[in-house]
Amino acid sequence: MWTWIDPLDAIAVIFVFALGACCGSFLNVIVLRLPGVEPHEGESVWQFGRRQMRSLAYPPSRCPRCESRLKIYDNVPILGWLWLRGKCRNCRLPISVRYPIVEAFTALLFAGVFSAFFFLGPTFGPPTPAIERSNPAFYGSFTELRGFEAVDDPEEARAAGVPFASTRVRLNTRLLHDWPMLAIVLSLLFCLLAASMIDAEHYIIPRSLSYLPAVIGVVLHTAFGNVGGPLDVSVGPTGLAWATGGLVGWLLALGLLRFGVLRQSFSAGMPDLEKDGGEAWPPGLIRREILWEVAFLALPIGLGLAAAWYTINIDGDVFSRLAEIRPVASAGGAILGGLIGAGVIWIVRVAGSIGFGREAMGLGDVDLMFGVGCCIGAGPASIAVFPAAMVGLVFALIRLIRGGGREMPFGPSLATGSLLLLVFWNPLADWLFPGLLGLGIVLGDLAPYVGL
């Protein structure tokens, strides 16, 4: 039956739509200018970042043909192109329709994700952990805060017309309480769109578009994350141990790389891709080069496993006490999500390169999934490669039908897969839950090491 939307909700959706259109306008600038900014030899990360920011701010928006500066009223997202009828006010040459399409698509995506957050949750996105009814002290502490009506008796549930199919429930999303989590997701979506468009055109993913959402995710999760709430990434003692050991191992590996103990793979230059018409490296050389990445990965994986083993078998008091501190548990969960997201893709890259004797995917995909994991957590990030592979298969078939080459960027597929998990993770997690319980039984004593 048709029901009218609440006026305040309608205003909120319109506001987010307008925000998305403005972000889409800036997205056009990023896609056009950022790939042209290349690092200089000996330049620090901060210096390179400042040059990137300067390139986005200057020169101001102008016609790409006559270079006349756009008026403020001509630069209004979507509408500006329409009332100019797709032509420059000065030279009357056509303006690409790509600009309003990107702006409109970004606006619709922002509004759609906002609606999924606050109108479809907790059935659909954002990813929200299920809370057991059997723990009243934990479950009950959120009922008043969230306005969730607890019905624990099956007969009472039937009389009230409330489904009682499971003892696991999720908390509803509230705008005034969960807006920081929405900010994380919208920032991630913006960077995923930019990275996908640049990767599709230039076969590169600027690192700034991967690490910006990572920083935003860690900071906002640490400051505002709430245990049991939407987009909760907090972890327990074992997860915190994995995050700490993995982070220390990653920093140590970077230090060894900096001082020459470890060598960067493909230091003479990455293999030429098919898109350039170049010849690929010999398979044996690619397999030897990729072993340097195996050595790099061994440190974060080894120290993470060692920290988890120590917590489970020797002394778990330290990480148990730390995990009780909400900001620490949330920060650890965000970092663990980034490490897991990047680690899964990196392992696929290494395994594919060794197995096929050619570069399986770029390190830009690894960086991208680090940012995704810091925002949505270890659970969704750990399986993002599967929906991404299915989306990539569809893209590949379309590419082959249109007569394109076999080589294709994987960034757009990862972005699409991450978006699907962002919206559909909750029902997917419920579907996977019985299987995970069975897997935990099969693993036995090893189950705690993987969070089961």
KEBAPA-475146 format. One record per residue (C-alpha): residue number from 0; chain; x, y, z. Coordinates in steps of 0.5 Angstrom, whole numbers, plus 500, padded with zeros to 3 digits. Each point is the difference from the previous one (the first is absolute). Layout:
<sites>
<site pos="NUM" unit="A" X="X" Y="Y" Z="Z"/>
...
</sites>
This chain:
<sites>
<site pos="0" unit="A" X="500" Y="500" Z="500"/>
<site pos="1" unit="A" X="503" Y="507" Z="498"/>
<site pos="2" unit="A" X="502" Y="504" Z="506"/>
<site pos="3" unit="A" X="502" Y="507" Z="500"/>
<site pos="4" unit="A" X="507" Y="502" Z="502"/>
<site pos="5" unit="A" X="502" Y="504" Z="506"/>
<site pos="6" unit="A" X="501" Y="507" Z="498"/>
<site pos="7" unit="A" X="506" Y="500" Z="504"/>
<site pos="8" unit="A" X="503" Y="494" Z="497"/>
<site pos="9" unit="A" X="498" Y="503" Z="493"/>
<site pos="10" unit="A" X="504" Y="506" Z="501"/>
<site pos="11" unit="A" X="506" Y="496" Z="503"/>
<site pos="12" unit="A" X="500" Y="496" Z="493"/>
<site pos="13" unit="A" X="500" Y="506" Z="496"/>
<site pos="14" unit="A" X="505" Y="503" Z="504"/>
<site pos="15" unit="A" X="505" Y="494" Z="499"/>
<site pos="16" unit="A" X="498" Y="500" Z="493"/>
<site pos="17" unit="A" X="502" Y="507" Z="499"/>
<site pos="18" unit="A" X="507" Y="498" Z="504"/>
<site pos="19" unit="A" X="501" Y="494" Z="495"/>
<site pos="20" unit="A" X="499" Y="505" Z="494"/>
<site pos="21" unit="A" X="505" Y="505" Z="503"/>
<site pos="22" unit="A" X="505" Y="494" Z="501"/>
<site pos="23" unit="A" X="499" Y="497" Z="493"/>
<site pos="24" unit="A" X="502" Y="507" Z="498"/>
<site pos="25" unit="A" X="506" Y="500" Z="504"/>
<site pos="26" unit="A" X="501" Y="493" Z="497"/>
<site pos="27" unit="A" X="500" Y="502" Z="493"/>
<site pos="28" unit="A" X="506" Y="505" Z="502"/>
<site pos="29" unit="A" X="504" Y="494" Z="504"/>
<site pos="30" unit="A" X="499" Y="495" Z="494"/>
<site pos="31" unit="A" X="503" Y="505" Z="495"/>
<site pos="32" unit="A" X="506" Y="503" Z="504"/>
<site pos="33" unit="A" X="502" Y="495" Z="505"/>
<site pos="34" unit="A" X="503" Y="495" Z="495"/>
<site pos="35" unit="A" X="504" Y="505" Z="497"/>
<site pos="36" unit="A" X="504" Y="502" Z="507"/>
<site pos="37" unit="A" X="506" Y="495" Z="500"/>
<site pos="38" unit="A" X="505" Y="500" Z="506"/>
<site pos="39" unit="A" X="507" Y="503" Z="499"/>
<site pos="40" unit="A" X="506" Y="496" Z="502"/>
<site pos="41" unit="A" X="502" Y="501" Z="507"/>
<site pos="42" unit="A" X="493" Y="504" Z="502"/>
<site pos="43" unit="A" X="497" Y="498" Z="507"/>
<site pos="44" unit="A" X="493" Y="497" Z="500"/>
<site pos="45" unit="A" X="498" Y="507" Z="503"/>
<site pos="46" unit="A" X="503" Y="504" Z="495"/>
<site pos="47" unit="A" X="497" Y="496" Z="495"/>
<site pos="48" unit="A" X="493" Y="500" Z="503"/>
<site pos="49" unit="A" X="500" Y="508" Z="500"/>
<site pos="50" unit="A" X="502" Y="500" Z="493"/>
<site pos="51" unit="A" X="494" Y="495" Z="499"/>
<site pos="52" unit="A" X="495" Y="505" Z="504"/>
<site pos="53" unit="A" X="503" Y="506" Z="496"/>
<site pos="54" unit="A" X="498" Y="497" Z="494"/>
<site pos="55" unit="A" X="493" Y="499" Z="502"/>
<site pos="56" unit="A" X="499" Y="507" Z="502"/>
<site pos="57" unit="A" X="504" Y="504" Z="494"/>
<site pos="58" unit="A" X="498" Y="502" Z="495"/>
<site pos="59" unit="A" X="493" Y="501" Z="501"/>
<site pos="60" unit="A" X="495" Y="496" Z="496"/>
<site pos="61" unit="A" X="500" Y="503" Z="493"/>
<site pos="62" unit="A" X="498" Y="497" Z="493"/>
<site pos="63" unit="A" X="505" Y="495" Z="498"/>
<site pos="64" unit="A" X="500" Y="503" Z="493"/>
<site pos="65" unit="A" X="500" Y="508" Z="500"/>
<site pos="66" unit="A" X="502" Y="500" Z="507"/>
<site pos="67" unit="A" X="495" Y="505" Z="502"/>
<site pos="68" unit="A" X="499" Y="500" Z="508"/>
<site pos="69" unit="A" X="493" Y="497" Z="502"/>
<site pos="70" unit="A" X="495" Y="505" Z="503"/>
<site pos="71" unit="A" X="497" Y="498" Z="507"/>
<site pos="72" unit="A" X="493" Y="499" Z="497"/>
<site pos="73" unit="A" X="503" Y="495" Z="494"/>
<site pos="74" unit="A" X="504" Y="496" Z="505"/>
<site pos="75" unit="A" X="493" Y="497" Z="504"/>
<site pos="76" unit="A" X="500" Y="493" Z="500"/>
<site pos="77" unit="A" X="496" Y="496" Z="494"/>
<site pos="78" unit="A" X="496" Y="507" Z="499"/>
<site pos="79" unit="A" X="505" Y="504" Z="498"/>
<site pos="80" unit="A" X="502" Y="495" Z="494"/>
<site pos="81" unit="A" X="492" Y="500" Z="499"/>
<site pos="82" unit="A" X="499" Y="508" Z="499"/>
<site pos="83" unit="A" X="506" Y="500" Z="496"/>
<site pos="84" unit="A" X="497" Y="495" Z="495"/>
<site pos="85" unit="A" X="507" Y="496" Z="501"/>
<site pos="86" unit="A" X="504" Y="506" Z="496"/>
<site pos="87" unit="A" X="505" Y="505" Z="503"/>
<site pos="88" unit="A" X="497" Y="507" Z="501"/>
<site pos="89" unit="A" X="506" Y="503" Z="497"/>
<site pos="90" unit="A" X="502" Y="496" Z="494"/>
<site pos="91" unit="A" X="494" Y="496" Z="499"/>
<site pos="92" unit="A" X="504" Y="493" Z="499"/>
<site pos="93" unit="A" X="497" Y="494" Z="503"/>
<site pos="94" unit="A" X="501" Y="498" Z="508"/>
<site pos="95" unit="A" X="500" Y="493" Z="501"/>
<site pos="96" unit="A" X="494" Y="496" Z="502"/>
<site pos="97" unit="A" X="505" Y="496" Z="505"/>
<site pos="98" unit="A" X="499" Y="506" Z="505"/>
<site pos="99" unit="A" X="493" Y="500" Z="502"/>
<site pos="100" unit="A" X="500" Y="493" Z="499"/>
<site pos="101" unit="A" X="505" Y="499" Z="506"/>
<site pos="102" unit="A" X="497" Y="505" Z="504"/>
<site pos="103" unit="A" X="493" Y="497" Z="499"/>
<site pos="104" unit="A" X="503" Y="493" Z="502"/>
<site pos="105" unit="A" X="503" Y="502" Z="506"/>
<site pos="106" unit="A" X="494" Y="504" Z="502"/>
<site pos="107" unit="A" X="496" Y="494" Z="499"/>
<site pos="108" unit="A" X="505" Y="495" Z="504"/>
<site pos="109" unit="A" X="501" Y="505" Z="506"/>
<site pos="110" unit="A" X="492" Y="500" Z="500"/>
<site pos="111" unit="A" X="499" Y="492" Z="500"/>
<site pos="112" unit="A" X="506" Y="499" Z="505"/>
<site pos="113" unit="A" X="496" Y="505" Z="505"/>
<site pos="114" unit="A" X="494" Y="496" Z="499"/>
<site pos="115" unit="A" X="503" Y="494" Z="501"/>
<site pos="116" unit="A" X="503" Y="502" Z="506"/>
<site pos="117" unit="A" X="494" Y="503" Z="503"/>
<site pos="118" unit="A" X="494" Y="497" Z="497"/>
<site pos="119" unit="A" X="502" Y="493" Z="498"/>
<site pos="120" unit="A" X="504" Y="498" Z="506"/>
<site pos="121" unit="A" X="501" Y="496" Z="504"/>
<site pos="122" unit="A" X="498" Y="495" Z="495"/>
<site pos="123" unit="A" X="505" Y="503" Z="495"/>
<site pos="124" unit="A" X="506" Y="505" Z="500"/>
<site pos="125" unit="A" X="504" Y="502" Z="504"/>
<site pos="126" unit="A" X="503" Y="494" Z="502"/>
<site pos="127" unit="A" X="498" Y="499" Z="508"/>
<site pos="128" unit="A" X="502" Y="494" Z="504"/>
<site pos="129" unit="A" X="494" Y="496" Z="503"/>
<site pos="130" unit="A" X="499" Y="500" Z="507"/>
<site pos="131" unit="A" X="498" Y="494" Z="504"/>
<site pos="132" unit="A" X="493" Y="500" Z="504"/>
<site pos="133" unit="A" X="503" Y="495" Z="505"/>
<site pos="134" unit="A" X="505" Y="506" Z="503"/>
<site pos="135" unit="A" X="495" Y="505" Z="503"/>
<site pos="136" unit="A" X="505" Y="504" Z="503"/>
<site pos="137" unit="A" X="503" Y="502" Z="494"/>
<site pos="138" unit="A" X="494" Y="500" Z="495"/>
<site pos="139" unit="A" X="496" Y="504" Z="505"/>
<site pos="140" unit="A" X="504" Y="505" Z="501"/>
<site pos="141" unit="A" X="499" Y="502" Z="492"/>
<site pos="142" unit="A" X="492" Y="500" Z="500"/>
<site pos="143" unit="A" X="499" Y="506" Z="503"/>
<site pos="144" unit="A" X="505" Y="504" Z="497"/>
<site pos="145" unit="A" X="498" Y="497" Z="493"/>
<site pos="146" unit="A" X="492" Y="500" Z="501"/>
<site pos="147" unit="A" X="501" Y="492" Z="499"/>
<site pos="148" unit="A" X="494" Y="496" Z="503"/>
<site pos="149" unit="A" X="503" Y="494" Z="503"/>
<site pos="150" unit="A" X="495" Y="494" Z="499"/>
<site pos="151" unit="A" X="503" Y="494" Z="503"/>
<site pos="152" unit="A" X="494" Y="495" Z="501"/>
<site pos="153" unit="A" X="498" Y="497" Z="494"/>
<site pos="154" unit="A" X="493" Y="500" Z="502"/>
<site pos="155" unit="A" X="500" Y="507" Z="501"/>
<site pos="156" unit="A" X="503" Y="501" Z="494"/>
<site pos="157" unit="A" X="495" Y="497" Z="496"/>
<site pos="158" unit="A" X="494" Y="503" Z="503"/>
<site pos="159" unit="A" X="504" Y="507" Z="499"/>
<site pos="160" unit="A" X="501" Y="498" Z="492"/>
<site pos="161" unit="A" X="508" Y="500" Z="501"/>
<site pos="162" unit="A" X="504" Y="495" Z="497"/>
<site pos="163" unit="A" X="504" Y="495" Z="504"/>
<site pos="164" unit="A" X="504" Y="496" Z="496"/>
<site pos="165" unit="A" X="506" Y="501" Z="503"/>
<site pos="166" unit="A" X="504" Y="502" Z="507"/>
<site pos="167" unit="A" X="504" Y="505" Z="496"/>
<site pos="168" unit="A" X="498" Y="507" Z="499"/>
<site pos="169" unit="A" X="503" Y="506" Z="497"/>
<site pos="170" unit="A" X="499" Y="508" Z="502"/>
<site pos="171" unit="A" X="497" Y="505" Z="496"/>
<site pos="172" unit="A" X="504" Y="506" Z="497"/>
<site pos="173" unit="A" X="498" Y="507" Z="503"/>
<site pos="174" unit="A" X="503" Y="506" Z="496"/>
<site pos="175" unit="A" X="501" Y="504" Z="506"/>
<site pos="176" unit="A" X="504" Y="494" Z="503"/>
<site pos="177" unit="A" X="503" Y="497" Z="494"/>
<site pos="178" unit="A" X="502" Y="506" Z="496"/>
<site pos="179" unit="A" X="508" Y="499" Z="501"/>
<site pos="180" unit="A" X="499" Y="493" Z="497"/>
<site pos="181" unit="A" X="496" Y="503" Z="494"/>
<site pos="182" unit="A" X="506" Y="505" Z="499"/>
<site pos="183" unit="A" X="505" Y="494" Z="499"/>
<site pos="184" unit="A" X="496" Y="496" Z="495"/>
<site pos="185" unit="A" X="498" Y="506" Z="496"/>
<site pos="186" unit="A" X="508" Y="502" Z="500"/>
<site pos="187" unit="A" X="501" Y="493" Z="498"/>
<site pos="188" unit="A" X="495" Y="500" Z="494"/>
<site pos="189" unit="A" X="503" Y="507" Z="498"/>
<site pos="190" unit="A" X="507" Y="497" Z="500"/>
<site pos="191" unit="A" X="498" Y="493" Z="497"/>
<site pos="192" unit="A" X="497" Y="504" Z="494"/>
<site pos="193" unit="A" X="506" Y="504" Z="499"/>
<site pos="194" unit="A" X="505" Y="494" Z="500"/>
<site pos="195" unit="A" X="495" Y="496" Z="495"/>
<site pos="196" unit="A" X="500" Y="505" Z="495"/>
<site pos="197" unit="A" X="507" Y="502" Z="500"/>
<site pos="198" unit="A" X="502" Y="492" Z="500"/>
<site pos="199" unit="A" X="495" Y="499" Z="494"/>
<site pos="200" unit="A" X="503" Y="506" Z="496"/>
<site pos="201" unit="A" X="508" Y="500" Z="502"/>
<site pos="202" unit="A" X="501" Y="493" Z="503"/>
<site pos="203" unit="A" X="502" Y="503" Z="507"/>
<site pos="204" unit="A" X="497" Y="501" Z="507"/>
<site pos="205" unit="A" X="503" Y="507" Z="503"/>
<site pos="206" unit="A" X="502" Y="498" Z="507"/>
<site pos="207" unit="A" X="497" Y="506" Z="503"/>
<site pos="208" unit="A" X="493" Y="497" Z="498"/>
<site pos="209" unit="A" X="501" Y="494" Z="504"/>
<site pos="210" unit="A" X="504" Y="503" Z="506"/>
<site pos="211" unit="A" X="495" Y="506" Z="501"/>
<site pos="212" unit="A" X="494" Y="495" Z="502"/>
<site pos="213" unit="A" X="505" Y="496" Z="504"/>
<site pos="214" unit="A" X="501" Y="506" Z="504"/>
<site pos="215" unit="A" X="493" Y="502" Z="501"/>
<site pos="216" unit="A" X="498" Y="493" Z="502"/>
<site pos="217" unit="A" X="505" Y="499" Z="505"/>
<site pos="218" unit="A" X="499" Y="507" Z="503"/>
<site pos="219" unit="A" X="492" Y="500" Z="500"/>
<site pos="220" unit="A" X="500" Y="493" Z="502"/>
<site pos="221" unit="A" X="504" Y="502" Z="506"/>
<site pos="222" unit="A" X="497" Y="506" Z="502"/>
<site pos="223" unit="A" X="492" Y="498" Z="499"/>
<site pos="224" unit="A" X="500" Y="492" Z="499"/>
<site pos="225" unit="A" X="495" Y="497" Z="505"/>
<site pos="226" unit="A" X="500" Y="493" Z="501"/>
<site pos="227" unit="A" X="494" Y="496" Z="497"/>
<site pos="228" unit="A" X="498" Y="506" Z="496"/>
<site pos="229" unit="A" X="500" Y="501" Z="493"/>
<site pos="230" unit="A" X="507" Y="499" Z="496"/>
<site pos="231" unit="A" X="503" Y="497" Z="507"/>
<site pos="232" unit="A" X="507" Y="498" Z="498"/>
<site pos="233" unit="A" X="502" Y="499" Z="508"/>
<site pos="234" unit="A" X="504" Y="494" Z="501"/>
<site pos="235" unit="A" X="501" Y="495" Z="506"/>
<site pos="236" unit="A" X="507" Y="498" Z="503"/>
<site pos="237" unit="A" X="502" Y="496" Z="495"/>
<site pos="238" unit="A" X="498" Y="505" Z="494"/>
<site pos="239" unit="A" X="504" Y="505" Z="504"/>
<site pos="240" unit="A" X="506" Y="496" Z="500"/>
<site pos="241" unit="A" X="500" Y="498" Z="493"/>
<site pos="242" unit="A" X="499" Y="508" Z="498"/>
<site pos="243" unit="A" X="506" Y="502" Z="505"/>
<site pos="244" unit="A" X="504" Y="494" Z="497"/>
<site pos="245" unit="A" X="498" Y="501" Z="493"/>
<site pos="246" unit="A" X="501" Y="508" Z="500"/>
<site pos="247" unit="A" X="507" Y="499" Z="504"/>
<site pos="248" unit="A" X="502" Y="495" Z="495"/>
<site pos="249" unit="A" X="498" Y="505" Z="494"/>
<site pos="250" unit="A" X="504" Y="506" Z="503"/>
<site pos="251" unit="A" X="506" Y="495" Z="501"/>
<site pos="252" unit="A" X="500" Y="498" Z="493"/>
<site pos="253" unit="A" X="499" Y="507" Z="497"/>
<site pos="254" unit="A" X="506" Y="502" Z="504"/>
<site pos="255" unit="A" X="504" Y="494" Z="497"/>
<site pos="256" unit="A" X="498" Y="502" Z="494"/>
<site pos="257" unit="A" X="502" Y="507" Z="501"/>
<site pos="258" unit="A" X="507" Y="498" Z="502"/>
<site pos="259" unit="A" X="501" Y="495" Z="495"/>
<site pos="260" unit="A" X="500" Y="493" Z="504"/>
<site pos="261" unit="A" X="494" Y="499" Z="495"/>
<site pos="262" unit="A" X="499" Y="501" Z="493"/>
<site pos="263" unit="A" X="494" Y="503" Z="496"/>
<site pos="264" unit="A" X="498" Y="495" Z="495"/>
<site pos="265" unit="A" X="500" Y="502" Z="493"/>
<site pos="266" unit="A" X="505" Y="506" Z="502"/>
<site pos="267" unit="A" X="502" Y="501" Z="493"/>
<site pos="268" unit="A" X="493" Y="501" Z="498"/>
<site pos="269" unit="A" X="493" Y="496" Z="500"/>
<site pos="270" unit="A" X="499" Y="496" Z="494"/>
<site pos="271" unit="A" X="497" Y="503" Z="494"/>
<site pos="272" unit="A" X="492" Y="498" Z="500"/>
<site pos="273" unit="A" X="497" Y="498" Z="493"/>
<site pos="274" unit="A" X="496" Y="507" Z="500"/>
<site pos="275" unit="A" X="507" Y="503" Z="498"/>
<site pos="276" unit="A" X="502" Y="495" Z="495"/>
<site pos="277" unit="A" X="506" Y="498" Z="503"/>
<site pos="278" unit="A" X="503" Y="493" Z="502"/>
<site pos="279" unit="A" X="499" Y="497" Z="506"/>
<site pos="280" unit="A" X="506" Y="498" Z="505"/>
<site pos="281" unit="A" X="502" Y="493" Z="500"/>
<site pos="282" unit="A" X="496" Y="496" Z="504"/>
<site pos="283" unit="A" X="506" Y="497" Z="504"/>
<site pos="284" unit="A" X="502" Y="507" Z="502"/>
<site pos="285" unit="A" X="493" Y="502" Z="502"/>
<site pos="286" unit="A" X="500" Y="495" Z="505"/>
<site pos="287" unit="A" X="507" Y="502" Z="503"/>
<site pos="288" unit="A" X="498" Y="507" Z="500"/>
<site pos="289" unit="A" X="494" Y="498" Z="504"/>
<site pos="290" unit="A" X="503" Y="496" Z="505"/>
<site pos="291" unit="A" X="503" Y="507" Z="503"/>
<site pos="292" unit="A" X="492" Y="502" Z="502"/>
<site pos="293" unit="A" X="500" Y="493" Z="503"/>
<site pos="294" unit="A" X="505" Y="502" Z="505"/>
<site pos="295" unit="A" X="497" Y="507" Z="501"/>
<site pos="296" unit="A" X="493" Y="496" Z="502"/>
<site pos="297" unit="A" X="504" Y="495" Z="504"/>
<site pos="298" unit="A" X="501" Y="505" Z="506"/>
<site pos="299" unit="A" X="493" Y="503" Z="501"/>
<site pos="300" unit="A" X="497" Y="493" Z="499"/>
<site pos="301" unit="A" X="505" Y="497" Z="505"/>
<site pos="302" unit="A" X="500" Y="505" Z="505"/>
<site pos="303" unit="A" X="492" Y="500" Z="500"/>
<site pos="304" unit="A" X="500" Y="493" Z="501"/>
<site pos="305" unit="A" X="505" Y="500" Z="505"/>
<site pos="306" unit="A" X="496" Y="506" Z="504"/>
<site pos="307" unit="A" X="494" Y="496" Z="499"/>
<site pos="308" unit="A" X="503" Y="493" Z="503"/>
<site pos="309" unit="A" X="503" Y="504" Z="506"/>
<site pos="310" unit="A" X="493" Y="503" Z="502"/>
<site pos="311" unit="A" X="497" Y="493" Z="499"/>
<site pos="312" unit="A" X="505" Y="495" Z="503"/>
<site pos="313" unit="A" X="504" Y="504" Z="505"/>
<site pos="314" unit="A" X="497" Y="507" Z="502"/>
<site pos="315" unit="A" X="494" Y="503" Z="498"/>
<site pos="316" unit="A" X="499" Y="505" Z="505"/>
<site pos="317" unit="A" X="504" Y="506" Z="497"/>
<site pos="318" unit="A" X="496" Y="500" Z="493"/>
<site pos="319" unit="A" X="493" Y="498" Z="504"/>
<site pos="320" unit="A" X="501" Y="506" Z="505"/>
<site pos="321" unit="A" X="501" Y="504" Z="493"/>
<site pos="322" unit="A" X="495" Y="497" Z="497"/>
<site pos="323" unit="A" X="495" Y="503" Z="505"/>
<site pos="324" unit="A" X="502" Y="507" Z="498"/>
<site pos="325" unit="A" X="495" Y="502" Z="495"/>
<site pos="326" unit="A" X="504" Y="505" Z="496"/>
<site pos="327" unit="A" X="506" Y="495" Z="500"/>
<site pos="328" unit="A" X="496" Y="494" Z="498"/>
<site pos="329" unit="A" X="497" Y="504" Z="494"/>
<site pos="330" unit="A" X="506" Y="503" Z="498"/>
<site pos="331" unit="A" X="503" Y="493" Z="500"/>
<site pos="332" unit="A" X="494" Y="497" Z="496"/>
<site pos="333" unit="A" X="501" Y="505" Z="495"/>
<site pos="334" unit="A" X="508" Y="499" Z="499"/>
<site pos="335" unit="A" X="498" Y="492" Z="500"/>
<site pos="336" unit="A" X="495" Y="501" Z="494"/>
<site pos="337" unit="A" X="505" Y="504" Z="496"/>
<site pos="338" unit="A" X="506" Y="495" Z="501"/>
<site pos="339" unit="A" X="495" Y="494" Z="498"/>
<site pos="340" unit="A" X="497" Y="504" Z="494"/>
<site pos="341" unit="A" X="507" Y="501" Z="498"/>
<site pos="342" unit="A" X="503" Y="494" Z="502"/>
<site pos="343" unit="A" X="494" Y="496" Z="496"/>
<site pos="344" unit="A" X="501" Y="503" Z="494"/>
<site pos="345" unit="A" X="508" Y="500" Z="500"/>
<site pos="346" unit="A" X="500" Y="493" Z="501"/>
<site pos="347" unit="A" X="496" Y="499" Z="494"/>
<site pos="348" unit="A" X="505" Y="504" Z="496"/>
<site pos="349" unit="A" X="505" Y="496" Z="503"/>
<site pos="350" unit="A" X="497" Y="493" Z="499"/>
<site pos="351" unit="A" X="498" Y="502" Z="493"/>
<site pos="352" unit="A" X="506" Y="503" Z="498"/>
<site pos="353" unit="A" X="504" Y="494" Z="502"/>
<site pos="354" unit="A" X="495" Y="495" Z="497"/>
<site pos="355" unit="A" X="499" Y="504" Z="493"/>
<site pos="356" unit="A" X="507" Y="503" Z="499"/>
<site pos="357" unit="A" X="497" Y="507" Z="499"/>
<site pos="358" unit="A" X="498" Y="505" Z="504"/>
<site pos="359" unit="A" X="493" Y="498" Z="503"/>
<site pos="360" unit="A" X="498" Y="507" Z="502"/>
<site pos="361" unit="A" X="503" Y="507" Z="502"/>
<site pos="362" unit="A" X="502" Y="502" Z="507"/>
<site pos="363" unit="A" X="495" Y="506" Z="499"/>
<site pos="364" unit="A" X="495" Y="495" Z="502"/>
<site pos="365" unit="A" X="503" Y="498" Z="506"/>
<site pos="366" unit="A" X="500" Y="507" Z="502"/>
<site pos="367" unit="A" X="493" Y="501" Z="498"/>
<site pos="368" unit="A" X="498" Y="494" Z="505"/>
<site pos="369" unit="A" X="504" Y="503" Z="505"/>
<site pos="370" unit="A" X="495" Y="506" Z="500"/>
<site pos="371" unit="A" X="494" Y="496" Z="500"/>
<site pos="372" unit="A" X="502" Y="495" Z="505"/>
<site pos="373" unit="A" X="501" Y="506" Z="505"/>
<site pos="374" unit="A" X="493" Y="503" Z="499"/>
<site pos="375" unit="A" X="496" Y="494" Z="500"/>
<site pos="376" unit="A" X="504" Y="495" Z="504"/>
<site pos="377" unit="A" X="503" Y="493" Z="499"/>
<site pos="378" unit="A" X="494" Y="496" Z="499"/>
<site pos="379" unit="A" X="497" Y="503" Z="494"/>
<site pos="380" unit="A" X="508" Y="502" Z="497"/>
<site pos="381" unit="A" X="502" Y="493" Z="501"/>
<site pos="382" unit="A" X="495" Y="497" Z="495"/>
<site pos="383" unit="A" X="499" Y="506" Z="495"/>
<site pos="384" unit="A" X="505" Y="497" Z="495"/>
<site pos="385" unit="A" X="494" Y="495" Z="498"/>
<site pos="386" unit="A" X="495" Y="505" Z="498"/>
<site pos="387" unit="A" X="505" Y="504" Z="497"/>
<site pos="388" unit="A" X="502" Y="494" Z="496"/>
<site pos="389" unit="A" X="493" Y="498" Z="498"/>
<site pos="390" unit="A" X="499" Y="508" Z="498"/>
<site pos="391" unit="A" X="507" Y="499" Z="496"/>
<site pos="392" unit="A" X="498" Y="494" Z="496"/>
<site pos="393" unit="A" X="494" Y="504" Z="498"/>
<site pos="394" unit="A" X="504" Y="506" Z="498"/>
<site pos="395" unit="A" X="505" Y="495" Z="496"/>
<site pos="396" unit="A" X="494" Y="497" Z="496"/>
<site pos="397" unit="A" X="498" Y="507" Z="498"/>
<site pos="398" unit="A" X="507" Y="502" Z="498"/>
<site pos="399" unit="A" X="501" Y="494" Z="496"/>
<site pos="400" unit="A" X="493" Y="501" Z="496"/>
<site pos="401" unit="A" X="502" Y="507" Z="499"/>
<site pos="402" unit="A" X="507" Y="498" Z="497"/>
<site pos="403" unit="A" X="504" Y="502" Z="506"/>
<site pos="404" unit="A" X="507" Y="497" Z="502"/>
<site pos="405" unit="A" X="500" Y="495" Z="506"/>
<site pos="406" unit="A" X="504" Y="504" Z="504"/>
<site pos="407" unit="A" X="495" Y="504" Z="505"/>
<site pos="408" unit="A" X="501" Y="504" Z="506"/>
<site pos="409" unit="A" X="497" Y="497" Z="506"/>
<site pos="410" unit="A" X="499" Y="506" Z="504"/>
<site pos="411" unit="A" X="493" Y="502" Z="498"/>
<site pos="412" unit="A" X="498" Y="492" Z="501"/>
<site pos="413" unit="A" X="502" Y="501" Z="508"/>
<site pos="414" unit="A" X="497" Y="507" Z="501"/>
<site pos="415" unit="A" X="493" Y="496" Z="497"/>
<site pos="416" unit="A" X="501" Y="494" Z="504"/>
<site pos="417" unit="A" X="502" Y="504" Z="506"/>
<site pos="418" unit="A" X="493" Y="505" Z="499"/>
<site pos="419" unit="A" X="496" Y="493" Z="500"/>
<site pos="420" unit="A" X="503" Y="498" Z="506"/>
<site pos="421" unit="A" X="499" Y="506" Z="503"/>
<site pos="422" unit="A" X="492" Y="500" Z="499"/>
<site pos="423" unit="A" X="499" Y="492" Z="500"/>
<site pos="424" unit="A" X="505" Y="498" Z="505"/>
<site pos="425" unit="A" X="495" Y="499" Z="506"/>
<site pos="426" unit="A" X="495" Y="495" Z="496"/>
<site pos="427" unit="A" X="507" Y="497" Z="498"/>
<site pos="428" unit="A" X="503" Y="499" Z="506"/>
<site pos="429" unit="A" X="493" Y="497" Z="503"/>
<site pos="430" unit="A" X="500" Y="495" Z="494"/>
<site pos="431" unit="A" X="508" Y="498" Z="502"/>
<site pos="432" unit="A" X="499" Y="500" Z="507"/>
<site pos="433" unit="A" X="498" Y="492" Z="501"/>
<site pos="434" unit="A" X="506" Y="498" Z="495"/>
<site pos="435" unit="A" X="505" Y="505" Z="504"/>
<site pos="436" unit="A" X="498" Y="496" Z="506"/>
<site pos="437" unit="A" X="501" Y="493" Z="497"/>
<site pos="438" unit="A" X="507" Y="503" Z="497"/>
<site pos="439" unit="A" X="501" Y="502" Z="508"/>
<site pos="440" unit="A" X="499" Y="493" Z="502"/>
<site pos="441" unit="A" X="504" Y="497" Z="494"/>
<site pos="442" unit="A" X="506" Y="504" Z="502"/>
<site pos="443" unit="A" X="500" Y="498" Z="507"/>
<site pos="444" unit="A" X="505" Y="504" Z="504"/>
<site pos="445" unit="A" X="502" Y="504" Z="494"/>
<site pos="446" unit="A" X="493" Y="503" Z="500"/>
<site pos="447" unit="A" X="502" Y="506" Z="505"/>
<site pos="448" unit="A" X="506" Y="502" Z="495"/>
<site pos="449" unit="A" X="495" Y="502" Z="495"/>
<site pos="450" unit="A" X="495" Y="503" Z="504"/>
<site pos="451" unit="A" X="495" Y="494" Z="500"/>
</sites>
